[in-house]
Amino acid sequence: MSISKGFFVDNDVTEPAPADNANLRRRLLGIGLGGAAVSLLPSLIGRANATTTTTATSATTAVTTTTAPPKRPSDDDVTLLGFAQSVELAARDLYDVALGSDDFDDNERAVLATIRESHDAYVAALSALLGRQAPQVANAVVEDLTASFGGDGPSVLQAAYQLESVAVATHIDILRELQGTDGASLIASILIVEARHGTVLAHLNGATALDDLLVNTEAGALTPAEG
Amino acid sequence: MSRHDNPSPLLGRRDVLRIGGFTVATATVISACGEHERGEVGRVGAVPTTIRLPDARTTNVALLRTASSLERSIINVYSQVIGNSDLLDPKYDDMATRFMQDHAGHAELFDQLTTDAGGTAWTCGNPKIDDVIINPIMKRITVGAEATAGAAAIEPSEDPHRDVLNFLHGLESLAGATYQSLVALFSDPTPRAEAMTVGARAARHAALLALTINPDRPGGLVNFADAVNAEPGSPPTTVAPPTTLQNIANQATGGSAVPTPTPTPTAQTEIPTVTAIPSQFGGLGAIQLVVGRGDENGTRLKINLETPSLNSFVFEYMTPSC
């Protein structure tokens, strides 16, 4: 056997081999892809199921989730908060009238001056929230109550007690309509301290009955129409 | 006969093994990379199914139930001290009874609002506040604290009347602050207004308690710094130091805040003074409460009262157990 014969023999033997190997590779690839497809099937089915479940959950969530309220004041809120500022301005001006009197001892004066400063701070806070839309005008209640705040000590304390109750009632009414949480939070932080003002003023004026000290009967609220 | 006459079989044993191994390996890799249920860790083998925690959503109903729970927790405290002269001076029974009646009315209001909002009213105290605030404080006042490996036992409060009044003041202040904080969380204006109606009443309770606890004037009436800022030229003549020990049980001094006579060798933790109008705006910060007798180092129990949050809301999935 010559090398060349052997070469040819080899050629003879190996000549068809590429065709067999190609077939084998194709079959192997086909089987592999088939196996992969079979193995993916449950996963794909599972994904289809999972998609359905997720959709159902989302639908449930959409039904139960409530809409978050806005933070910034709406146009209507601006009107209401402007009205609240006018009430606070009126209160500050009325305490200025009261502090013009000499009919108070040091403790009473300290309390009245502190409350006056608080109302001034409320005006500033509402101005900060409203910006240029803040009215910066005192409510007309100033004219109605100026005489009461210019009387003797006990009558001034009584008038101040009533004014604080009016402010609390007014702010609660405003809260019933405000949509934005920024304005509502500010009004809440104001009225909860004004509620305390009433108790302290009643105490200063010598009240001992719990109904008076706790302002059991809240005064009527001011409304923008009245203002 | 050439080798063409005896071709090898199409698939030999080795080929079958190769194909089988390749298929298994491919399937394993693809399965591992495949999509699992979202949010769940893939698992191997048979294990028990885990139970998902219920959804804790901060809805209006959950907030209203929280309000009901807080009112009932406060009522529980009043019911423990009213009529118990060791804890509450009998002269304050009427005031405390009135406050408790107010809270009962508030709880009913919040129950009704909860029902109106489509929820189930919560008729128990707040579990978290009871466990973390109320029970430890009442225990420290009335029983003290047991000895531990590193600390000696602590006796009951040397002045339960003082501590109970301060505790009630803290709870009323907490209630007011809570309703103020809920205003920003409610999605609807109506419950905001109702909550603040109740919050205003709680704030007045707190103010009246402060006037009772702290007889300094104007220190018990208004924040001293605010008073000075209001009239810089004429500061109040009677000034309460910012922190003093209150001895309201000592009638000889009118219950006024006085420096500690320090009959004991170890100085006790100072108790913060309270004021009827503590600030210009309602605050939402922690209210520090100091109660009970001090330990061997004189350290009393300090607890920060904080408005309810995610860990103390009464969510809709919770069921009362009282």
Interface residues (C-beta under 8 A of the other chain):
Chain A: V9 D12 V13 P16 D20 N23 L24 R27 L28 I31 G32 G35 A36 V38 S39 L40 S43 G46 R47 A50 T54 T64 T65 T66 T67 A68 P69 D106 N107 R109 A110 V111 A113 T114 I115 R116 E117 S118 A121 Y122 A125 V168 H171 I172 D173 L175 R176 E177 L178 Q179 T181 A184 S185 A188 S189 I190 L191 I192 V193 A195 R196 H197 G198 T199 V200 H203 L204 L210 L213 L214 V215
Chain B: S2 R3 H4 P7 L10 L11 D15 R18 I19 F22 T23 V24 T26 A27 I30 S31 G34 E35 H36 E37 R38 R57 T59 N60 D94 M95 R98 D102 G176 A177 Y179 Q180 V183 A184 F186 S187 D188 P189 T190 R192 A193 M196 T197 G199 A200 R201 A203 R204 H205 A206 A207 L208 L211 R217 P218 L221 V222 N223 D226 A227 N229 A230 E231 S234 P236 T237 T238 A276 I277 S279 Q280 F281 G282 G283
